[in-house]
Amino acid sequence: MTLPLNVELLHQDYQAAAAFASAILLVRIALATLALKAWGARHEEHV
């Protein structure tokens, strides 16, 4: 099961705290991906 599907399932089962925690984890993964992408783009400019 993917993380977005897990968030939806928890939300539908009225487990708001668990759904929120899973959503926060998903946001952190997205932000880390964006930060690494930006760092990689800057690193390529200097090479």
N, C-alpha and C positions, 0 to 999 in steps of 0.2 A: 504494500500500500504506500502510495506517495504521501508526502507531508501535506500538500494542499487537500488531498482527499481525507486525510486524517483530521485536519482542522474542520472540514465540513461535517464529517461524521460526528465529531465531538460536539459541535454546535447543535446539530440536529438532535442529539441525545441530551441536550440541556446541561452539558458539562462545560460551563462557560470558562471556568478557571483553566481547565486543561486545554480548551480550544485557544484561549488567549496565550497561554504559554507556548503552544505549538506555533501559533501565528508569529509570536515574537522571535522564535527560533528561525522561522522562515525569513523574516525581515533581516535578521542578523546575517544570515547566509547571503542574502541579496546585497546588503551593504558591503560585506567583505568581498564579494565578487566585483562590485563596482570599484572598490578601492584598489584591488589588484589590477583591474583593467586600466585604471588611470595611471597607476604606478608603472605598468608595462609600457603604456604609450609614452610616458615621459622618459623612461629608460631607453626606448628605441630612438628618441630624438637626439640623445647625447652620444649614441654609438655611431 
